[in-house]
Amino acid sequence: FSHFETNIFYRDTEKYIRYIADQVVYGRFKNDRHVKTTGIEATYFISFADYYSAEINTTYQEAINISRYDLEGDLHSHYQEQVPNQPVSFANTRLSLDWAAFDMPQVKSFWTTNYVKEFYLNWKNSGSQQHKNIIPTQLTHDLDFEYSFDNEQLNLSLSLRNIFDRPAF
């Protein structure tokens, strides 16, 4: 069994709320007057013999500031720019194994890989090029295990996140 799904999206947002990471631990929220978000998402799922499955999902999105003026009425210096601190491209894969294939029907395991392409923490066109704060590309791997009992009415799960201890932001 397999299926493919794709979505195209468009969102026209007034008073767009975004997070500004202006301190080491804390940040603040800010409203931008008008942001247009467009993108595409695609997912492919396939399963084999009822015991194995694989799913891949990828997304590309652009959130563009289309405000000529900020909320205070001043000329916006970042008109037609990508909204900062938001990834444009990301993807994930998930492989699963139902241990019923090995006479252990109550056990399932999953391997998940997450990818996020680098993106700017602040406005791309602000400041000098050599002093840009860039959130680097991230690639993490997770393992999950599930054990079902009481006729699949109760589940116990164990999740191991970022098992290779890669930088994640």
Disulfide bonds with the S-S distance in Angstrom:
none
